[in-house]
Amino acid sequence: MTKGTTSFGLRHHRVHGMCPRCGKHSFHLQKKKCSSCAYPAKKMRRYNWSDKAKRRRTVGTGRCRYLNKVAKKCKNGCKDGRKQFFDAARKQVAAAKAKQGSSSA
């Protein structure tokens, strides 16, 4: 048997399937490891020698569900009600100190 075209005709088995994390067809079914994102490893697979691959899955390429909320908040001046809460707490503390100072005098 030759090493070329005729041998390639015998390849009928699926080696890779869909990856649960990245969704690519790179999950090795026997090794149970994704060749694209290294699932099930906790850290995503990324190398500096592949800038284009890093660009494809960097921050901002997905839906940015949380980042969009942050951007909207900052556009409004990050008013989330905490300033009013702390102002009220400061007033209560000041009132308590004033009351304490007047009762001891």
TORVOVO-180585 format. One record per residue: chain; x, y, z of N, C-alpha, C in turn; residue in three letters. Coordinates in Angstrom, 3 decimals. Each point is the difference from the previous one (the first is absolute). Layout:
# residues N
SITE  unit      n.c1      n.c2      n.c3     ca.c1     ca.c2     ca.c3      c.c1      c.c2      c.c3  code
SITE     A         X         Y         Z         X         Y         Z         X         Y         Z   Ala
...
//
This chain:
# residues 105
SITE  unit      n.c1      n.c2      n.c3     ca.c1     ca.c2     ca.c3      c.c1      c.c2      c.c3  code
SITE     A     0.845    -1.184     0.000    -0.845     1.184     0.000     0.887     1.243     0.000   Met
SITE     A    -0.392     0.998    -0.744     0.797     1.220    -0.082    -0.340     0.939     1.155   Thr
SITE     A     0.835     1.015     0.146    -0.182     0.930     1.108    -0.858     1.194    -0.378   Lys
SITE     A    -0.465     0.100    -1.199    -0.671     1.224    -0.464    -1.497    -0.134    -0.150   Gly
SITE     A    -0.471     0.207    -1.223    -1.424     0.136    -0.286    -0.815    -1.217     0.421   Thr
SITE     A     0.488    -1.174    -0.247    -0.785    -1.194     0.327    -0.192    -0.163     1.502   Thr
SITE     A     0.999     0.403     0.782    -0.137    -0.103     1.458    -1.024     0.990     0.530   Ser
SITE     A    -0.096     1.165    -0.636    -0.939     1.008     0.479    -1.442    -0.430    -0.241   Phe
SITE     A    -0.243    -0.897    -0.912    -1.347    -0.478    -0.262    -0.537    -0.884     1.104   Gly
SITE     A     0.864    -0.495     0.890    -0.421    -0.912     1.061    -0.427     0.727     1.267   Leu
SITE     A     0.085     1.309     0.009    -0.287     0.739     1.234    -1.499     0.266     0.107   Arg
SITE     A    -0.685    -0.785     0.817    -1.449     0.121     0.147    -0.430     0.417     1.395   His
SITE     A     0.929     0.032     0.943    -0.380     0.236     1.398     0.066     1.486     0.331   His
SITE     A    -0.957     0.418     0.824     0.014     1.394     0.458     1.039     0.137     1.108   Arg
SITE     A     0.882     0.940    -0.139     1.013     0.240     1.022    -0.424     1.166     0.885   Val
SITE     A    -0.497     1.079    -0.612    -0.392     1.186     0.751    -1.506     0.221    -0.060   His
SITE     A    -0.535     0.530     1.104    -1.409     0.371     0.070    -0.131     1.429     0.510   Gly
SITE     A    -1.239     0.396     0.316    -0.251     1.359     0.470     0.494     0.171     1.434   Met
SITE     A     0.644     1.126     0.256     0.490     0.316     1.343    -1.107     0.694     0.788   Cys
SITE     A    -0.240    -0.421     1.251    -1.059     0.639     0.799     0.301     1.453     0.344   Pro
SITE     A     1.278     0.378     0.084     0.344     1.361     0.409     0.090     0.960    -1.181   Arg
SITE     A     0.827    -0.329    -0.998     0.231     0.965    -1.088    -0.919    -0.242    -1.195   Cys
SITE     A    -0.646    -1.169    -0.071    -0.943    -0.260    -1.074     0.636    -0.391    -1.320   Gly
SITE     A     1.324    -0.157    -0.017     0.669    -0.390    -1.230     0.039    -1.518    -0.117   Lys
SITE     A     0.266    -0.459    -1.189     0.065    -1.433    -0.285     1.418    -0.489     0.287   His
SITE     A     0.491     0.250     1.219     1.390    -0.260     0.349     0.158    -0.888     1.222   Ser
SITE     A    -1.093    -0.537     0.506     0.047    -0.823     1.206     0.383    -1.425    -0.379   Phe
SITE     A     1.177    -0.460     0.451     0.483    -1.342    -0.328    -0.810    -1.011     0.802   His
SITE     A    -0.687    -0.902    -0.698    -0.959    -0.883     0.661     0.668    -1.084     0.840   Leu
SITE     A     1.199    -0.435    -0.367     0.692    -1.007     0.810     0.755     0.655     1.154   Gln
SITE     A     0.681     1.089    -0.288     0.774     0.682     1.053    -0.886     0.810     0.938   Lys
SITE     A    -1.233     0.309    -0.449    -0.927     0.852     0.748     0.637     1.352     0.307   Lys
SITE     A     0.619     0.595    -1.011     0.648     1.294     0.158    -0.167     0.804    -1.281   Lys
SITE     A    -0.273     1.283     0.161    -0.177     0.864    -1.168     1.352     0.528    -0.448   Cys
SITE     A     0.260    -0.099    -1.293     1.279     0.471    -0.528     0.005     1.501    -0.214   Ser
SITE     A    -1.157     0.640     0.092    -0.076     1.436    -0.220     0.056     0.792     1.302   Ser
SITE     A    -0.797    -0.428     1.001    -0.068     0.780     1.244     0.542    -0.763     1.199   Cys
SITE     A     0.416    -1.258    -0.174     0.578    -0.851     1.044    -1.023    -0.446     1.041   Ala
SITE     A    -1.306     0.095    -0.309    -1.020    -0.530     0.901     0.275    -1.481     0.238   Tyr
SITE     A    -0.080    -0.536     1.191    -0.588     0.494     1.241     0.960     0.748     0.924   Pro
SITE     A     1.146     0.420    -0.469     0.910     0.780     0.835    -0.666     1.321     0.380   Ala
SITE     A     0.306     0.483     1.205    -0.641     1.224     0.471     0.446     1.212    -0.798   Lys
SITE     A     1.275     0.047    -0.369     0.514     1.150    -0.743    -0.198    -0.214    -1.496   Lys
SITE     A    -0.390     1.084    -0.674    -0.176    -0.070    -1.449     1.363    -0.128    -0.676   Met
SITE     A     0.045    -0.758    -1.082     1.241    -0.179    -0.756     0.245     1.244    -0.832   Arg
SITE     A     1.190     0.630     0.164     0.372     1.143    -0.827     1.513     0.137    -0.009   Arg
SITE     A     0.522     0.313    -1.175     1.438     0.115    -0.185     0.326     1.320    -0.689   Tyr
SITE     A     1.144     0.556     0.347     0.411     1.272    -0.593     0.397    -0.144    -1.461   Asn
SITE     A     0.336    -1.218    -0.437     0.400    -0.168    -1.395    -1.201     0.026    -0.929   Trp
SITE     A    -1.206     0.078     0.556    -1.190     0.061    -0.848    -0.828     1.222     0.369   Ser
SITE     A     0.404     1.168    -0.509    -0.704     1.243     0.315    -1.425    -0.005    -0.538   Asp
SITE     A    -0.175    -0.576    -1.169    -1.320     0.018    -0.627    -0.999    -0.824     0.817   Lys
SITE     A     0.442    -1.147     0.522    -0.882    -0.830     0.813    -0.364     0.709     1.305   Ala
SITE     A     0.952     0.748     0.559    -0.286     0.757     1.216    -1.027     1.092    -0.278   Lys
SITE     A     0.099     0.625    -1.172    -0.937     1.055    -0.373    -1.410    -0.528    -0.168   Arg
SITE     A    -0.111    -1.238    -0.470    -1.330    -0.555    -0.276    -0.824    -0.179     1.265   Arg
SITE     A     0.663    -0.270     1.134    -0.768    -0.285     1.215     0.355     0.914     1.155   Arg
SITE     A     0.394     1.236    -0.304     0.356     0.935     1.059    -1.248     0.707     0.529   Thr
SITE     A     0.177     0.853     1.006    -1.117     0.745     0.564    -0.578     0.916    -1.075   Val
SITE     A    -1.318    -0.010    -0.128    -0.649     0.862    -0.980    -0.435    -0.727    -1.254   Gly
SITE     A     0.310    -1.295    -0.132    -0.414    -0.730    -1.192    -1.321    -0.721     0.214   Thr
SITE     A    -0.459    -0.064     1.253    -1.273    -0.664     0.296    -1.096     1.029     0.222   Gly
SITE     A    -0.973    -0.359     0.838    -1.129     0.898     0.252     0.337     1.103     0.986   Arg
SITE     A     1.008    -0.209     0.846     0.425     0.988     1.012    -1.168     0.381     0.892   Cys
SITE     A    -0.745    -0.982     0.513    -1.196     0.282     0.785     0.320     0.897     1.199   Arg
SITE     A     1.071    -0.328     0.735     0.342     0.790     1.181     0.658     1.321    -0.392   Tyr
SITE     A     0.913    -0.039    -0.974     0.728     1.212    -0.372    -0.927     1.077    -0.548   Leu
SITE     A    -1.054    -0.406    -0.697    -0.951     0.984    -0.507    -0.719     0.703     1.144   Asn
SITE     A    -0.320    -0.746     1.068    -0.640     0.614     1.166     0.935     1.006     0.648   Lys
SITE     A     1.282    -0.362     0.115     0.985     0.898     0.610     0.126     1.273    -0.819   Val
SITE     A     0.027    -0.138    -1.317     0.119     1.171    -0.873    -1.194     0.932     0.184   Ala
SITE     A    -1.206    -0.564     0.102    -1.195     0.827     0.194     0.058     0.728     1.333   Lys
SITE     A     0.455    -0.705     1.052     0.085     0.625     1.318     0.977     1.163    -0.016   Lys
SITE     A     1.153    -0.199    -0.621     1.024     1.045    -0.018    -0.434     1.185    -0.845   Cys
SITE     A    -0.804    -0.256    -1.022    -0.509     1.092    -0.827    -0.902     0.911     0.831   Lys
SITE     A    -0.696    -0.576     0.987    -0.880     0.764     0.881     0.734     0.597     1.189   Asn
SITE     A     1.290    -0.217     0.090     0.753     0.524     1.136     0.052    -0.959     1.166   Gly
SITE     A    -0.257    -1.273    -0.238     0.083    -1.068     1.018    -0.856     0.316     1.219   Cys
SITE     A    -1.207     0.503    -0.209    -0.911     0.282     1.114    -0.745    -1.279     0.332   Lys
SITE     A     0.329    -0.610     1.107    -0.678    -1.251     0.356    -0.681     0.103     1.360   Asp
SITE     A    -0.112     1.219     0.554    -0.715     0.159     1.258     0.879    -0.099     1.225   Gly
SITE     A     1.266    -0.327    -0.164     0.848    -0.165     1.186     0.354     1.339     0.619   Arg
SITE     A     0.097     1.067    -0.802     0.372     1.299     0.538    -1.080     0.492     0.968   Lys
SITE     A    -1.253    -0.157    -0.372    -1.086     0.404     0.877     0.027    -0.820     1.287   Gln
SITE     A     0.302    -1.279    -0.117     0.045    -0.875     1.175     1.089     0.457     0.960   Phe
SITE     A     1.196     0.287    -0.539     1.108     0.393     0.862    -0.226     1.393     0.584   Phe
SITE     A    -0.635     0.912    -0.765    -0.307     1.320     0.537    -0.954    -0.123     1.183   Asp
SITE     A    -1.016    -0.843    -0.131    -0.960    -0.195     1.080     0.679    -0.621     1.222   Ala
SITE     A     0.893    -0.953    -0.231     0.707    -0.635     1.114     0.889     1.008     0.716   Ala
SITE     A     0.678     0.874    -0.764     0.857     1.027     0.603    -0.824     0.961     0.858   Arg
SITE     A    -1.173     0.364    -0.488    -0.866     0.904     0.758    -0.444    -0.649     1.306   Lys
SITE     A    -0.325    -1.294    -0.037    -0.413    -0.702     1.213     1.125    -0.039     1.018   Gln
SITE     A     1.223    -0.278    -0.476     1.154    -0.057     0.902     0.256     1.379     0.607   Val
SITE     A    -0.090     1.040    -0.818     0.225     1.362     0.493    -1.066     0.385     1.025   Ala
SITE     A    -1.251    -0.380    -0.275    -1.083     0.303     0.934     0.204    -0.733     1.324   Ala
SITE     A     0.441    -1.248    -0.085     0.238    -0.778     1.222     1.133     0.611     0.817   Ala
SITE     A     1.055     0.474    -0.675     1.115     0.622     0.717    -0.426     1.312     0.653   Lys
SITE     A    -0.805     0.778    -0.747    -0.478     1.278     0.538    -0.895    -0.238     1.229   Ala
SITE     A    -0.823    -1.014    -0.096    -0.898    -0.323     1.111     0.803    -0.448     1.210   Lys
SITE     A     1.032    -0.797    -0.254     0.850    -0.506     1.065     0.780     1.130     0.633   Gln
SITE     A     0.484     0.933    -0.815     0.769     1.149     0.514    -0.866     0.938     0.828   Gly
SITE     A    -1.260     0.200    -0.405    -0.885     0.908     0.738    -0.449    -0.626     1.317   Ser
SITE     A    -0.149    -1.314     0.060    -0.461    -0.645     1.233     1.125    -0.044     1.051   Ser
SITE     A     1.258    -0.068    -0.456     1.104    -0.066     0.955     0.374     1.395     0.516   Ser
SITE     A    -0.439     1.075    -0.688     0.375     1.347     0.405    -0.903     0.590     1.044   Ala
//
